[in-house]
Amino acid sequence: MKRVLVVDDDPVIRRMVCLTLMDAFECVTASDGVEALEILKRDPQFDCVVLDYAMPVLDGGKVLTAMKADTRLAAIPVLMLTSEESARLYRDLMRMGAAVYVYKPFERKKLKTLVSVLAGLGGRDGDDRRVAAS
């Protein structure tokens, strides 16, 4: 079964994402960026990371940067979740290596489709294709 790491400081969002994905994915959760990096460094075998941008302690942008700098984690596709609708933030996150950017509140079906595509295209095999969210 494909594995997804869901990182968000809001427990309701973490639960909603996991409920959306649970029939197709094993979900592991983290409540902040520090915890996420600890999990990834201990066990980098994830097919996708769903990562909130705005979090206390260590935000999603810094987590993404750390992942892309680590050769064991760099190929894992990252779907960024954010409530901030900003063209500049979108461009910055895509430049930093995010595969796709999804606004909150998200449509559950769309999120599941995007994670399914990312988990199939990237991750462990090192494929670096990007997915465009509409």
N, CA, C and O atoms as a GROMACS GRO file, in nm:
protein
  536
    1MET      N    1   0.085  -0.119   0.000
    1MET     CA    2   0.000   0.000   0.000
    1MET      C    3   0.089   0.124   0.000
    1MET      O    4   0.190   0.129   0.071
    2LYS      N    5   0.052   0.223  -0.078
    2LYS     CA    6   0.126   0.349  -0.085
    2LYS      C    7   0.115   0.422   0.047
    2LYS      O    8   0.014   0.413   0.117
    3ARG      N    9   0.222   0.496   0.081
    3ARG     CA   10   0.227   0.568   0.209
    3ARG      C   11   0.233   0.718   0.186
    3ARG      O   12   0.306   0.766   0.100
    4VAL      N   13   0.156   0.791   0.266
    4VAL     CA   14   0.151   0.937   0.259
    4VAL      C   15   0.175   0.993   0.399
    4VAL      O   16   0.120   0.945   0.497
    5LEU      N   17   0.260   1.096   0.405
    5LEU     CA   18   0.279   1.170   0.529
    5LEU      C   19   0.194   1.296   0.520
    5LEU      O   20   0.208   1.375   0.426
    6VAL      N   21   0.106   1.316   0.617
    6VAL     CA   22   0.015   1.431   0.622
    6VAL      C   23   0.062   1.521   0.735
    6VAL      O   24   0.064   1.480   0.851
    7VAL      N   25   0.101   1.645   0.700
    7VAL     CA   26   0.158   1.738   0.797
    7VAL      C   27   0.072   1.864   0.803
    7VAL      O   28   0.063   1.938   0.706
    8ASP      N   29   0.011   1.887   0.919
    8ASP     CA   30  -0.071   2.007   0.939
    8ASP      C   31  -0.084   2.030   1.088
    8ASP      O   32  -0.100   1.934   1.164
    9ASP      N   33  -0.078   2.155   1.131
    9ASP     CA   34  -0.092   2.184   1.273
    9ASP      C   35  -0.236   2.176   1.321
    9ASP      O   36  -0.262   2.176   1.441
   10ASP      N   37  -0.330   2.169   1.228
   10ASP     CA   38  -0.472   2.160   1.262
   10ASP      C   39  -0.514   2.012   1.261
   10ASP      O   40  -0.514   1.949   1.156
   11PRO      N   41  -0.552   1.956   1.379
   11PRO     CA   42  -0.589   1.815   1.383
   11PRO      C   43  -0.712   1.782   1.299
   11PRO      O   44  -0.725   1.669   1.252
   12VAL      N   45  -0.801   1.877   1.279
   12VAL     CA   46  -0.920   1.853   1.197
   12VAL      C   47  -0.879   1.834   1.050
   12VAL      O   48  -0.930   1.745   0.982
   13ILE      N   49  -0.787   1.916   1.002
   13ILE     CA   50  -0.738   1.903   0.865
   13ILE      C   51  -0.665   1.770   0.847
   13ILE      O   52  -0.686   1.700   0.748
   14ARG      N   53  -0.577   1.736   0.943
   14ARG     CA   54  -0.506   1.608   0.934
   14ARG      C   55  -0.605   1.492   0.923
   14ARG      O   56  -0.589   1.403   0.839
   15ARG      N   57  -0.705   1.494   1.007
   15ARG     CA   58  -0.805   1.386   1.007
   15ARG      C   59  -0.882   1.383   0.875
   15ARG      O   60  -0.905   1.276   0.819
   16MET      N   61  -0.922   1.500   0.825
   16MET     CA   62  -0.998   1.506   0.701
   16MET      C   63  -0.915   1.453   0.583
   16MET      O   64  -0.966   1.379   0.499
   17VAL      N   65  -0.788   1.490   0.579
   17VAL     CA   66  -0.701   1.440   0.471
   17VAL      C   67  -0.689   1.288   0.481
   17VAL      O   68  -0.702   1.218   0.381
   18CYS      N   69  -0.663   1.238   0.601
   18CYS     CA   70  -0.648   1.093   0.618
   18CYS      C   71  -0.777   1.017   0.587
   18CYS      O   72  -0.773   0.911   0.526
   19LEU      N   73  -0.891   1.071   0.628
   19LEU     CA   74  -1.019   1.007   0.595
   19LEU      C   75  -1.041   1.005   0.443
   19LEU      O   76  -1.097   0.909   0.390
   20THR      N   77  -0.997   1.109   0.376
   20THR     CA   78  -1.010   1.117   0.231
   20THR      C   79  -0.924   1.012   0.161
   20THR      O   80  -0.963   0.958   0.058
   21LEU      N   81  -0.807   0.984   0.218
   21LEU     CA   82  -0.709   0.897   0.152
   21LEU      C   83  -0.707   0.753   0.204
   21LEU      O   84  -0.644   0.667   0.142
   22MET      N   85  -0.775   0.726   0.315
   22MET     CA   86  -0.753   0.600   0.386
   22MET      C   87  -0.786   0.472   0.309
   22MET      O   88  -0.732   0.366   0.341
   23ASP      N   89  -0.873   0.478   0.210
   23ASP     CA   90  -0.903   0.356   0.136
   23ASP      C   91  -0.794   0.319   0.037
   23ASP      O   92  -0.788   0.205  -0.010
   24ALA      N   93  -0.707   0.413   0.004
   24ALA     CA   94  -0.602   0.386  -0.095
   24ALA      C   95  -0.460   0.401  -0.040
   24ALA      O   96  -0.364   0.356  -0.102
   25PHE      N   97  -0.446   0.464   0.076
   25PHE     CA   98  -0.314   0.497   0.129
   25PHE      C   99  -0.303   0.468   0.278
   25PHE      O  100  -0.401   0.476   0.352
   26GLU      N  101  -0.183   0.435   0.320
   26GLU     CA  102  -0.151   0.433   0.462
   26GLU      C  103  -0.109   0.576   0.498
   26GLU      O  104  -0.015   0.630   0.440
   27CYS      N  105  -0.179   0.638   0.592
   27CYS     CA  106  -0.150   0.775   0.632
   27CYS      C  107  -0.071   0.776   0.763
   27CYS      O  108  -0.109   0.711   0.860
   28VAL      N  109   0.036   0.851   0.763
   28VAL     CA  110   0.113   0.881   0.884
   28VAL      C  111   0.099   1.032   0.902
   28VAL      O  112   0.101   1.106   0.804
   29THR      N  113   0.084   1.078   1.026
   29THR     CA  114   0.061   1.221   1.047
   29THR      C  115   0.169   1.285   1.134
   29THR      O  116   0.234   1.219   1.215
   30ALA      N  117   0.185   1.415   1.112
   30ALA     CA  118   0.274   1.497   1.193
   30ALA      C  119   0.204   1.630   1.217
   30ALA      O  120   0.135   1.681   1.128
   31SER      N  121   0.222   1.687   1.336
   31SER     CA  122   0.151   1.810   1.371
   31SER      C  123   0.233   1.936   1.347
   31SER      O  124   0.182   2.047   1.364
   32ASP      N  125   0.360   1.921   1.308
   32ASP     CA  126   0.441   2.038   1.275
   32ASP      C  127   0.559   1.994   1.189
   32ASP      O  128   0.582   1.875   1.168
   33GLY      N  129   0.632   2.092   1.139
   33GLY     CA  130   0.742   2.063   1.049
   33GLY      C  131   0.858   1.988   1.111
   33GLY      O  132   0.920   1.904   1.046
   34VAL      N  133   0.886   2.016   1.237
   34VAL     CA  134   0.994   1.946   1.306
   34VAL      C  135   0.962   1.797   1.316
   34VAL      O  136   1.047   1.713   1.285
   35GLU      N  137   0.840   1.766   1.358
   35GLU     CA  138   0.798   1.627   1.370
   35GLU      C  139   0.802   1.559   1.232
   35GLU      O  140   0.842   1.443   1.221
   36ALA      N  141   0.759   1.630   1.128
   36ALA     CA  142   0.759   1.574   0.994
   36ALA      C  143   0.900   1.535   0.950
   36ALA      O  144   0.921   1.425   0.899
   37LEU      N  145   0.996   1.624   0.970
   37LEU     CA  146   1.134   1.593   0.930
   37LEU      C  147   1.192   1.479   1.011
   37LEU      O  148   1.268   1.398   0.958
   38GLU      N  149   1.156   1.470   1.139
   38GLU     CA  150   1.203   1.358   1.221
   38GLU      C  151   1.148   1.226   1.166
   38GLU      O  152   1.221   1.127   1.156
   39ILE      N  153   1.020   1.224   1.130
   39ILE     CA  154   0.958   1.104   1.074
   39ILE      C  155   1.025   1.067   0.941
   39ILE      O  156   1.060   0.951   0.919
   40LEU      N  157   1.044   1.165   0.854
   40LEU     CA  158   1.103   1.140   0.723
   40LEU      C  159   1.248   1.092   0.733
   40LEU      O  160   1.290   1.006   0.656
   41LYS      N  161   1.322   1.147   0.825
   41LYS     CA  162   1.462   1.106   0.840
   41LYS      C  163   1.473   0.965   0.898
   41LYS      O  164   1.565   0.891   0.865
   42ARG      N  165   1.379   0.930   0.984
   42ARG     CA  166   1.374   0.794   1.041
   42ARG      C  167   1.331   0.692   0.937
   42ARG      O  168   1.383   0.581   0.932
   43ASP      N  169   1.235   0.732   0.854
   43ASP     CA  170   1.177   0.641   0.756
   43ASP      C  171   1.138   0.720   0.631
   43ASP      O  172   1.027   0.774   0.625
   44PRO      N  173   1.226   0.728   0.532
   44PRO     CA  174   1.197   0.807   0.412
   44PRO      C  175   1.109   0.738   0.307
   44PRO      O  176   1.093   0.790   0.197
   45GLN      N  177   1.053   0.624   0.339
   45GLN     CA  178   0.977   0.547   0.240
   45GLN      C  179   0.831   0.594   0.229
   45GLN      O  180   0.738   0.520   0.262
   46PHE      N  181   0.814   0.716   0.183
   46PHE     CA  182   0.681   0.772   0.159
   46PHE      C  183   0.666   0.800   0.010
   46PHE      O  184   0.763   0.836  -0.057
   47ASP      N  185   0.545   0.782  -0.040
   47ASP     CA  186   0.517   0.805  -0.180
   47ASP      C  187   0.472   0.947  -0.209
   47ASP      O  188   0.472   0.991  -0.324
   48CYS      N  189   0.432   1.019  -0.105
   48CYS     CA  190   0.388   1.158  -0.119
   48CYS      C  191   0.382   1.221   0.020
   48CYS      O  192   0.363   1.153   0.121
   49VAL      N  193   0.400   1.353   0.024
   49VAL     CA  194   0.382   1.430   0.148
   49VAL      C  195   0.278   1.537   0.120
   49VAL      O  196   0.291   1.614   0.024
   50VAL      N  197   0.175   1.543   0.204
   50VAL     CA  198   0.076   1.651   0.200
   50VAL      C  199   0.118   1.746   0.312
   50VAL      O  200   0.112   1.710   0.430
   51LEU      N  201   0.159   1.866   0.275
   51LEU     CA  202   0.227   1.956   0.368
   51LEU      C  203   0.160   2.092   0.377
   51LEU      O  204   0.147   2.162   0.276
   52ASP      N  205   0.117   2.129   0.496
   52ASP     CA  206   0.060   2.262   0.520
   52ASP      C  207   0.171   2.365   0.510
   52ASP      O  208   0.284   2.340   0.553
   53TYR      N  209   0.139   2.480   0.454
   53TYR     CA  210   0.239   2.585   0.443
   53TYR      C  211   0.256   2.662   0.574
   53TYR      O  212   0.368   2.678   0.623
   54ALA      N  213   0.146   2.710   0.631
   54ALA     CA  214   0.152   2.798   0.749
   54ALA      C  215   0.139   2.716   0.877
   54ALA      O  216   0.030   2.676   0.916
   55MET      N  217   0.254   2.691   0.941
   55MET     CA  218   0.256   2.616   1.067
   55MET      C  219   0.353   2.684   1.162
   55MET      O  220   0.453   2.742   1.119
   56PRO      N  221   0.323   2.677   1.291
   56PRO     CA  222   0.420   2.728   1.388
   56PRO      C  223   0.539   2.632   1.397
   56PRO      O  224   0.535   2.523   1.341
   57VAL      N  225   0.640   2.670   1.464
   57VAL     CA  226   0.762   2.593   1.488
   57VAL      C  227   0.849   2.589   1.362
   57VAL      O  228   0.957   2.647   1.360
   58LEU      N  229   0.803   2.521   1.258
   58LEU     CA  230   0.877   2.512   1.131
   58LEU      C  231   0.774   2.506   1.020
   58LEU      O  232   0.700   2.408   1.008
   59ASP      N  233   0.768   2.611   0.936
   59ASP     CA  234   0.663   2.617   0.834
   59ASP      C  235   0.691   2.522   0.718
   59ASP      O  236   0.801   2.468   0.704
   60GLY      N  237   0.589   2.503   0.636
   60GLY     CA  238   0.598   2.410   0.524
   60GLY      C  239   0.705   2.445   0.423
   60GLY      O  240   0.766   2.355   0.364
   61GLY      N  241   0.730   2.573   0.401
   61GLY     CA  242   0.836   2.614   0.308
   61GLY      C  243   0.972   2.567   0.355
   61GLY      O  244   1.054   2.521   0.274
   62LYS      N  245   0.997   2.577   0.484
   62LYS     CA  246   1.126   2.532   0.538
   62LYS      C  247   1.138   2.380   0.536
   62LYS      O  248   1.246   2.325   0.514
   63VAL      N  249   1.026   2.312   0.559
   63VAL     CA  250   1.026   2.166   0.551
   63VAL      C  251   1.056   2.124   0.407
   63VAL      O  252   1.138   2.035   0.383
   64LEU      N  253   0.989   2.187   0.311
   64LEU     CA  254   1.011   2.157   0.170
   64LEU      C  255   1.157   2.179   0.132
   64LEU      O  256   1.216   2.095   0.064
   65THR      N  257   1.215   2.290   0.174
   65THR     CA  258   1.355   2.320   0.145
   65THR      C  259   1.447   2.213   0.204
   65THR      O  260   1.540   2.168   0.138
   66ALA      N  261   1.420   2.173   0.328
   66ALA     CA  262   1.501   2.069   0.393
   66ALA      C  263   1.488   1.936   0.321
   66ALA      O  264   1.586   1.864   0.304
   67MET      N  265   1.367   1.903   0.277
   67MET     CA  266   1.347   1.778   0.204
   67MET      C  267   1.425   1.778   0.073
   67MET      O  268   1.491   1.679   0.041
   68LYS      N  269   1.418   1.885  -0.002
   68LYS     CA  270   1.484   1.891  -0.132
   68LYS      C  271   1.636   1.894  -0.119
   68LYS      O  272   1.707   1.859  -0.214
   69ALA      N  273   1.687   1.934  -0.003
   69ALA     CA  274   1.831   1.935   0.021
   69ALA      C  275   1.884   1.800   0.067
   69ALA      O  276   2.006   1.778   0.068
   70ASP      N  277   1.796   1.710   0.104
   70ASP     CA  278   1.835   1.578   0.155
   70ASP      C  279   1.816   1.475   0.042
   70ASP      O  280   1.703   1.455  -0.004
   71THR      N  281   1.922   1.412  -0.002
   71THR     CA  282   1.913   1.319  -0.115
   71THR      C  283   1.816   1.204  -0.090
   71THR      O  284   1.759   1.151  -0.185
   72ARG      N  285   1.797   1.164   0.035
   72ARG     CA  286   1.703   1.055   0.065
   72ARG      C  287   1.557   1.100   0.053
   72ARG      O  288   1.469   1.016   0.036
   73LEU      N  289   1.532   1.230   0.062
   73LEU     CA  290   1.395   1.282   0.064
   73LEU      C  291   1.358   1.363  -0.060
   73LEU      O  292   1.240   1.387  -0.085
   74ALA      N  293   1.457   1.403  -0.137
   74ALA     CA  294   1.435   1.499  -0.246
   74ALA      C  295   1.336   1.452  -0.352
   74ALA      O  296   1.268   1.534  -0.412
   75ALA      N  297   1.327   1.322  -0.375
   75ALA     CA  298   1.239   1.272  -0.481
   75ALA      C  299   1.094   1.251  -0.437
   75ALA      O  300   1.008   1.222  -0.520
   76ILE      N  301   1.067   1.265  -0.308
   76ILE     CA  302   0.929   1.246  -0.261
   76ILE      C  303   0.846   1.366  -0.307
   76ILE      O  304   0.880   1.480  -0.273
   77PRO      N  305   0.739   1.344  -0.383
   77PRO     CA  306   0.656   1.457  -0.427
   77PRO      C  307   0.581   1.519  -0.309
   77PRO      O  308   0.534   1.450  -0.219
   78VAL      N  309   0.571   1.652  -0.313
   78VAL     CA  310   0.507   1.727  -0.205
   78VAL      C  311   0.388   1.805  -0.259
   78VAL      O  312   0.402   1.886  -0.352
   79LEU      N  313   0.272   1.781  -0.200
   79LEU     CA  314   0.152   1.858  -0.227
   79LEU      C  315   0.139   1.960  -0.115
   79LEU      O  316   0.121   1.923   0.001
   80MET      N  317   0.147   2.087  -0.149
   80MET     CA  318   0.136   2.193  -0.049
   80MET      C  319  -0.010   2.232  -0.029
   80MET      O  320  -0.083   2.252  -0.126
   81LEU      N  321  -0.051   2.242   0.096
   81LEU     CA  322  -0.185   2.289   0.133
   81LEU      C  323  -0.170   2.427   0.195
   81LEU      O  324  -0.083   2.449   0.279
   82THR      N  325  -0.254   2.520   0.154
   82THR     CA  326  -0.248   2.652   0.216
   82THR      C  327  -0.381   2.725   0.199
   82THR      O  328  -0.456   2.700   0.105
   83SER      N  329  -0.407   2.815   0.291
   83SER     CA  330  -0.525   2.900   0.279
   83SER      C  331  -0.487   3.034   0.218
   83SER      O  332  -0.574   3.119   0.194
   84GLU      N  333  -0.359   3.054   0.192
   84GLU     CA  334  -0.310   3.181   0.136
   84GLU      C  335  -0.310   3.175  -0.016
   84GLU      O  336  -0.233   3.099  -0.075
   85GLU      N  337  -0.396   3.255  -0.078
   85GLU     CA  338  -0.400   3.260  -0.224
   85GLU      C  339  -0.310   3.373  -0.271
   85GLU      O  340  -0.348   3.490  -0.271
   86SER      N  341  -0.189   3.335  -0.311
   86SER     CA  342  -0.090   3.433  -0.353
   86SER      C  343  -0.011   3.379  -0.470
   86SER      O  344   0.048   3.271  -0.462
   87ALA      N  345  -0.010   3.454  -0.579
   87ALA     CA  346   0.067   3.412  -0.697
   87ALA      C  347   0.215   3.403  -0.663
   87ALA      O  348   0.285   3.314  -0.711
   88ARG      N  349   0.262   3.495  -0.582
   88ARG     CA  350   0.405   3.494  -0.545
   88ARG      C  351   0.439   3.370  -0.463
   88ARG      O  352   0.540   3.304  -0.489
   89LEU      N  353   0.355   3.337  -0.363
   89LEU     CA  354   0.379   3.218  -0.282
   89LEU      C  355   0.376   3.094  -0.371
   89LEU      O  356   0.460   3.005  -0.358
   90TYR      N  357   0.278   3.088  -0.462
   90TYR     CA  358   0.269   2.975  -0.554
   90TYR      C  359   0.400   2.960  -0.632
   90TYR      O  360   0.457   2.851  -0.637
   91ARG      N  361   0.448   3.068  -0.692
   91ARG     CA  362   0.573   3.063  -0.770
   91ARG      C  363   0.691   3.021  -0.682
   91ARG      O  364   0.773   2.940  -0.723
   92ASP      N  365   0.698   3.076  -0.561
   92ASP     CA  366   0.808   3.042  -0.470
   92ASP      C  367   0.807   2.894  -0.435
   92ASP      O  368   0.911   2.828  -0.438
   93LEU      N  369   0.690   2.842  -0.401
   93LEU     CA  370   0.681   2.700  -0.363
   93LEU      C  371   0.711   2.608  -0.480
   93LEU      O  372   0.774   2.504  -0.462
   94MET      N  373   0.668   2.644  -0.597
   94MET     CA  374   0.699   2.562  -0.714
   94MET      C  375   0.849   2.566  -0.744
   94MET      O  376   0.907   2.464  -0.780
   95ARG      N  377   0.910   2.681  -0.728
   95ARG     CA  378   1.056   2.692  -0.747
   95ARG      C  379   1.131   2.609  -0.643
   95ARG      O  380   1.237   2.552  -0.672
   96MET      N  381   1.077   2.603  -0.523
   96MET     CA  382   1.142   2.528  -0.415
   96MET      C  383   1.123   2.377  -0.432
   96MET      O  384   1.190   2.299  -0.365
   97GLY      N  385   1.035   2.336  -0.521
   97GLY     CA  386   1.021   2.193  -0.549
   97GLY      C  387   0.887   2.131  -0.518
   97GLY      O  388   0.873   2.009  -0.528
   98ALA      N  389   0.787   2.210  -0.480
   98ALA     CA  390   0.654   2.154  -0.458
   98ALA      C  391   0.602   2.100  -0.591
   98ALA      O  392   0.626   2.159  -0.696
   99ALA      N  393   0.530   1.989  -0.586
   99ALA     CA  394   0.474   1.931  -0.708
   99ALA      C  395   0.341   1.996  -0.744
   99ALA      O  396   0.308   2.010  -0.862
  100VAL      N  397   0.265   2.035  -0.642
  100VAL     CA  398   0.134   2.097  -0.664
  100VAL      C  399   0.098   2.178  -0.540
  100VAL      O  400   0.150   2.153  -0.431
  101TYR      N  401   0.009   2.274  -0.558
  101TYR     CA  402  -0.030   2.369  -0.455
  101TYR      C  403  -0.182   2.368  -0.451
  101TYR      O  404  -0.246   2.395  -0.553
  102VAL      N  405  -0.242   2.338  -0.335
  102VAL     CA  406  -0.388   2.328  -0.323
  102VAL      C  407  -0.435   2.422  -0.212
  102VAL      O  408  -0.379   2.425  -0.103
  103TYR      N  409  -0.540   2.498  -0.243
  103TYR     CA  410  -0.596   2.592  -0.146
  103TYR      C  411  -0.692   2.522  -0.051
  103TYR      O  412  -0.764   2.430  -0.090
  104LYS      N  413  -0.692   2.568   0.075
  104LYS     CA  414  -0.792   2.526   0.172
  104LYS      C  415  -0.906   2.625   0.164
  104LYS      O  416  -0.880   2.744   0.141
  105PRO      N  417  -1.028   2.585   0.181
  105PRO     CA  418  -1.072   2.446   0.196
  105PRO      C  419  -1.060   2.375   0.062
  105PRO      O  420  -1.084   2.434  -0.043
  106PHE      N  421  -1.024   2.249   0.066
  106PHE     CA  422  -1.002   2.172  -0.056
  106PHE      C  423  -1.121   2.080  -0.082
  106PHE      O  424  -1.197   2.045   0.009
  107GLU      N  425  -1.134   2.044  -0.208
  107GLU     CA  426  -1.234   1.945  -0.245
  107GLU      C  427  -1.171   1.808  -0.222
  107GLU      O  428  -1.062   1.780  -0.271
  108ARG      N  429  -1.239   1.724  -0.147
  108ARG     CA  430  -1.182   1.593  -0.110
  108ARG      C  431  -1.150   1.507  -0.232
  108ARG      O  432  -1.044   1.444  -0.236
  109LYS      N  433  -1.238   1.504  -0.329
  109LYS     CA  434  -1.214   1.422  -0.448
  109LYS      C  435  -1.090   1.471  -0.524
  109LYS      O  436  -1.009   1.391  -0.570
  110LYS      N  437  -1.077   1.602  -0.536
  110LYS     CA  438  -0.962   1.660  -0.605
  110LYS      C  439  -0.832   1.627  -0.530
  110LYS      O  440  -0.732   1.592  -0.592
  111LEU      N  441  -0.835   1.638  -0.398
  111LEU     CA  442  -0.716   1.607  -0.319
  111LEU      C  443  -0.675   1.461  -0.340
  111LEU      O  444  -0.558   1.431  -0.360
  112LYS      N  445  -0.771   1.372  -0.334
  112LYS     CA  446  -0.741   1.229  -0.350
  112LYS      C  447  -0.684   1.201  -0.489
  112LYS      O  448  -0.590   1.124  -0.503
  113THR      N  449  -0.741   1.264  -0.590
  113THR     CA  450  -0.691   1.246  -0.727
  113THR      C  451  -0.547   1.295  -0.739
  113THR      O  452  -0.462   1.226  -0.795
  114LEU      N  453  -0.520   1.413  -0.686
  114LEU     CA  454  -0.384   1.469  -0.695
  114LEU      C  455  -0.283   1.382  -0.620
  114LEU      O  456  -0.174   1.356  -0.671
  115VAL      N  457  -0.317   1.339  -0.500
  115VAL     CA  458  -0.225   1.254  -0.424
  115VAL      C  459  -0.203   1.122  -0.497
  115VAL      O  460  -0.091   1.071  -0.501
  116SER      N  461  -0.308   1.067  -0.554
  116SER     CA  462  -0.295   0.941  -0.629
  116SER      C  463  -0.201   0.957  -0.747
  116SER      O  464  -0.118   0.870  -0.773
  117VAL      N  465  -0.215   1.068  -0.820
  117VAL     CA  466  -0.127   1.093  -0.934
  117VAL      C  467   0.017   1.112  -0.886
  117VAL      O  468   0.110   1.054  -0.943
  118LEU      N  469   0.036   1.192  -0.783
  118LEU     CA  470   0.171   1.216  -0.732
  118LEU      C  471   0.236   1.087  -0.682
  118LEU      O  472   0.352   1.061  -0.710
  119ALA      N  473   0.162   1.009  -0.610
  119ALA     CA  474   0.218   0.884  -0.555
  119ALA      C  475   0.252   0.787  -0.666
  119ALA      O  476   0.343   0.704  -0.651
  120GLY      N  477   0.182   0.795  -0.778
  120GLY     CA  478   0.211   0.706  -0.890
  120GLY      C  479   0.323   0.757  -0.978
  120GLY      O  480   0.395   0.677  -1.039
  121LEU      N  481   0.340   0.889  -0.987
  121LEU     CA  482   0.442   0.947  -1.075
  121LEU      C  483   0.577   0.962  -1.009
  121LEU      O  484   0.680   0.944  -1.074
  122GLY      N  485   0.578   0.996  -0.882
  122GLY     CA  486   0.705   1.031  -0.818
  122GLY      C  487   0.733   0.945  -0.699
  122GLY      O  488   0.685   0.832  -0.688
  123GLY      N  489   0.811   1.000  -0.609
  123GLY     CA  490   0.843   0.930  -0.486
  123GLY      C  491   0.964   0.843  -0.499
  123GLY      O  492   1.071   0.891  -0.539
  124ARG      N  493   0.951   0.718  -0.468
  124ARG     CA  494   1.065   0.628  -0.455
  124ARG      C  495   1.144   0.607  -0.583
  124ARG      O  496   1.263   0.575  -0.577
  125ASP      N  497   1.080   0.624  -0.700
  125ASP     CA  498   1.153   0.598  -0.822
  125ASP      C  499   1.228   0.721  -0.873
  125ASP      O  500   1.299   0.712  -0.973
  126GLY      N  501   1.215   0.834  -0.806
  126GLY     CA  502   1.291   0.953  -0.840
  126GLY      C  503   1.236   1.036  -0.954
  126GLY      O  504   1.303   1.128  -0.999
  127ASP      N  505   1.116   1.008  -1.002
  127ASP     CA  506   1.054   1.083  -1.110
  127ASP      C  507   1.026   1.225  -1.060
  127ASP      O  508   0.975   1.243  -0.949
  128ASP      N  509   1.058   1.326  -1.141
  128ASP     CA  510   1.044   1.465  -1.098
  128ASP      C  511   0.940   1.541  -1.179
  128ASP      O  512   0.951   1.663  -1.191
  129ARG      N  513   0.840   1.473  -1.236
  129ARG     CA  514   0.736   1.544  -1.309
  129ARG      C  515   0.648   1.624  -1.214
  129ARG      O  516   0.634   1.588  -1.097
  130ARG      N  517   0.589   1.731  -1.264
  130ARG     CA  518   0.502   1.817  -1.185
  130ARG      C  519   0.357   1.797  -1.227
  130ARG      O  520   0.329   1.757  -1.340
  131VAL      N  521   0.267   1.825  -1.135
  131VAL     CA  522   0.125   1.813  -1.162
  131VAL      C  523   0.064   1.952  -1.151
  131VAL      O  524   0.094   2.025  -1.057
  132ALA      N  525  -0.018   1.989  -1.245
  132ALA     CA  526  -0.084   2.119  -1.242
  132ALA      C  527  -0.222   2.103  -1.179
  132ALA      O  528  -0.302   2.020  -1.223
  133ALA      N  529  -0.249   2.183  -1.078
  133ALA     CA  530  -0.382   2.182  -1.015
  133ALA      C  531  -0.469   2.283  -1.087
  133ALA      O  532  -0.425   2.394  -1.116
  134SER      N  533  -0.591   2.244  -1.115
  134SER     CA  534  -0.682   2.338  -1.182
  134SER      C  535  -0.782   2.392  -1.083
  134SER      O  536  -0.868   2.473  -1.119
   0.00000   0.00000   0.00000
